[in-house]
């Protein structure tokens, strides 16, 4: 019995020493006022999840989330340099198209690498629901901003799921980014050239033209950045780790 108790205690202490792999989206309004004038912090913030409930507005409201220190031009985080690593985005967006006069978007939802004074887009995801041309859409777009090319478009009109998942895996050896959309692995779709020394995440969203009588008033819109291996939902290439180097 004594050996059993000691074994359980040892296991518990080992578990208690484990720390979650997190990324703080803690930028303050004061920082945004200084670095990104005109942008707002997300009103709903919990851990690595940011969002808002759709509200009436006749002018563009633009929200931004990132790490507070990165916005102040610090070096960012150090990601694995010799193994594939991954992270995910969990979106909650309207299931149906908005009115053509209403505009809602998440863009850019980006992971950006740094090499000295140069920035390198490692991945970029966008979501639009209605557009400035009043052409009603409800879709995600995965793009390669380094080549200014759209790679995947996913129309989610009439989708019955509450959440949409996009998994991204970065291969620092081949300098490629792969994408998994709601369980479907699209493979490597984009490339970058310079090695990444540090990196940071940025989530931006905006809405405009929302009428006080809109049926979408009060609906939750959110995105969660998932960086911890134990919380990931998609299937990645063998040996993939989270951004902290923990095997998924």
C-alpha positions, 0 to 999 in steps of 0.5 A, a space after each residue: 500500500 505504501 508503494 502504491 501511495 508513493 507511486 500515485 503521489 509521484 505521478 501527481 507531482 509530475 503532473 502538477 509540474 506540467 505547464 500548459 502551452 499558451 499564448 497571451 492575447 492580452 493587448 490593451 486598449 492603451 497599446 492599441 491607441 499607441 500602435 494601431 489607432 482606430 482599432 479596439 480590443 475585443 469586448 469578450 476575452 477569455 484565455 485565448 478566446 476573443 469575440 463579441 456579440 453582434 451589435 448595431 453599428 452604422 460605421 466600421 468597428 475594428 477589433 484586434 487581438 495579439 500579445 501586448 509585448 509583440 505590439 510594442 515590437 518585442 521579439 515575439 515567441 520562439 517556435 520549434 525550428 527542427 520539427 513540424 509544429 501546429 496550432 488551431 483556430 476554433 471559429 464561432 460564426 453565423 450559420 447563415 448569410 447576413 443581409 447584403 447590407 451587413 458586413 462581418 469579417 475576421 481578417 487577418 487571422 495570421 501567424 507572422 514570423 520574424 527574421 531581423 527587420 523582416 516579417 514573414 506570413 506563415 499562415 493567413 485565414 480570413 472569414 467574410 459574411 457579406 462584402 463591400 460589394 454587397 455580394 452575400 457570402 459566408 465563407 473562409 478563405 485560406 490565402 498565401 499573402 507571400 504570393 498574394 494568392 487564395 488557396 482554399 475557399 470554404 463556403 459554410 452557408 447552411 452548415 449546421 455545426 456551431 464551430 468551424 476548425 482550421 488546423 495549421 501545421 508549419 514545417 520549418 525544414 521545408 518552409 511550408 504551411 499545411 492546413 486542415 479544415 474541419 478534419 480534411 487535410 488539404 496538405 501543404 499549400 503555401 511556402 516561405 523563404 526566410 528562416 523564422 527566428 521569432 513569431 507572433 499571432 494576430 487576430 482581427 475582426 470587423 463589422 459594419 452596417 448592422 441595423 438595430 432591427 437585424 436578426 443577427 443582433 446579440 449572436 456570438 461571434 468568436 475565435 479561439 487560438 488553440 496552442 496546447 497539444 492536449 486541446 487540439 482536435 485535428 490529426 497532424 503528421 506523425 511527430 508534430 508538436 505544439 508551439 512549445 515542442 510538446 508532441 501532439 
